[in-house]
Amino acid sequence: MSNISLQQRIVGKEIVKDSPLFEEIHLIKQNNERLIMLLNAQYYPNEEVLHYLEKITGQIIDSSVKISQPFYSDFGKHIKFGKDIFINQNVTFVDLGGITIEDQVLIGPGSRLITVNHLISPKQRRGIKVEPICIKKNAWLGANVTVLPGITIGENSIVAADSTVTKDVPDNVVVVGSPAKVVREIEEEDET
């Protein structure tokens, strides 16, 4: 069991309240909440923000990643950052299911990446089910975007402000609305 990560043990499974797995998740969550509160308690230069995030995520984060405070996460251990990323203020990562942010991604202020759903059954409603999110290289999420569990945002794609993404977004498109729908394709423009 020790060779299987927590994320591998939980993705796609129903985790009911008061189960050993539910308790394990909440213990990690509780430990990281303290670090996130410290991170958001005052202004830090980006180097120190990344230092806190390395403690929170348990991973090395490239110095090219820029994150504006405050930064929110409900779990923290399941976020993977690429390089040359910009994350604006008040972005929330509900990352238990896993969030991968590839290189050169831009995320606008107030956006929410949600990998967790509660269970549909009224008797098990406090339980959860998680699915990972992946934001591919050079994608741009505008302000106040919501990305729901299990979604992949395609390479170079743009999600317009205030959109809610409920289905995978292909590469090289602009999506708008709630639910987000493709409104145009992005073509490489000449620089002449």
N, C-alpha and C positions, 0 to 999 in steps of 0.2 A: 504493500500500500504506500510506503514512503517514496517509491519511485514515481508515483502518479501524482501530478500536481493537483492542488485543490480545484483549479479551473477545469482540468480534465474530468474530475469527479463530479462536477456539478452542471456543466453545460448540457442543456436539453433535458435535464431531469427535474422532477418535482421534488422540492425540498420542503418538508412539512415542519411546522413550528414544533419546537421542543425535541427535534431529532438531534442526534450527536453532530451531524453535519451543520445544521442550523446554528447550534451553539458554537461550533468552531468558527464559522463565518462571523458571528457577532463578537467573538473575542478579538479577532483580528481587526474588525471594524472599530471596536472600542479603543484599541491601542493606537490606531491611526488617527482617530478623531482628535486626540490631544495634539498630535503633530500638525494637523491641518489648522486647528485653532491657533497654534503658535505661529504658523506661517502667515495667517491672516490678521494677526494681532497688531502688526505694525508694518511700515514700509520696509522692504528689503531690496537691495540691488539684485538684478537678475541672477548673478552668480550665487547669491545666498538662497534665492527662490529655488534654483535648480538643486542646491545642496539639500534643502528640505524635501524636495520631490524625490531625490534619490533615496532618502530615508523612508519616505512614504511608499514608494514603488518597489524598493529593493533592487533597483537597476541603475546603471550608469546612464546619465542623460547628457547628450552632446551639448557643448557650450553654445552652439548655434541656435538652440531652442530658446525662444523668447516668450515669457509668460507674464501677463499683466495681472496684478493682484486686484481683488481677491480671487483665489482659485478654490474650487470646491470639488470634493470627492466624498462619496459615502463609504468607500472601501479602500481604494488606493493601490492595492497590490497587483491589480490586473490591468494597468495602463502601460502601453509600450509606445515610446516616442521615437520617431525617426530623427532626421536632421533638418535644420533650417525651417523650423515650424514657428508660427506665431499664433498664440492663443490670447485673445483679448480678455477684458475684465468679466468677472461673474459667470464664467463658463462652469457648468456642473457636469462632472463625470460620475455617473452611476455605473461603476465599472466591474461589478462582481462577475459578470459574464465575459469580460475581456474587451478592452478597447485598444485597437491598434491605430496609431496616427503615423502614416508614412511621411516620407520626406516632403518638404516644401508646402505643407498644408497650412491654410489660414482658417481660423475659427473666430467668428465675430462675437461681440459681447452678448452675454445673456443666453448663449446657446446651451442646449442640454443634450447629452448623449446618454441614453437610458438603455441598459442591458438587462434590466430586471422587470418582470411582471409578477403580480400576485396571481394566485390560482383562482380559477373561475368558480370552483365548487364553494358554496357559501360556508360549508363546514370546515374547509381547508383554506379559507381566504387569506389567513396570515402566512401561509406557505408561499414559496416563490418558485419561479422557473426563470432561467437565464439563457440568453443567446448573445454571442459576441457581435460587436460592431467593428467595421474596418473602414477607415477613411483613407482612400488611395492617394498616391503621389499627386501633388499639386492641386488637390481639390480645395474649394473655397466654400465654407459655410458662412452665410451672412448672419446678421444680428438676429437673435431670438429664434434660431432654428432648433427644432426638436428632431432627433434621430431616434427611432424606436428600436427595440431589441431585434438582433439578427440581420441588421441592414449593412450593406456595403455601398459606399459612395464611390463611384468610378473615378478613375484617373482624369485629372484636368476638369472635372465637372464642377458646376456652381449650383449651390442650393440658395435660392433667394431668401431674403430676410423674412422672418415670421412664417416660414414654411414648416410643415410637419411631414417627415419622411417615413412612409409606412411600407415602402417596397424598395428593393435594390435600385440604385441609380446607375445607368450605364456610363461608360467612359465618354468624355467630351460632349456633355449636354448641359443645358440649363434647366433646372426644375423649379417650379413655383407652386405655392398654394398648400392647402390642407384638405386632403392629402396632396403631397407634391406630385406634379405631373410634368413631363417633358414639354417645354415650350419651344426649344430650338436646339440645334446642334452647334457645337463650337468648332470652327474651322481655323486652322493656323492662318494668320494674316501675314501678308507681305510687309516687310519693314522698309519698303522703298519710299 
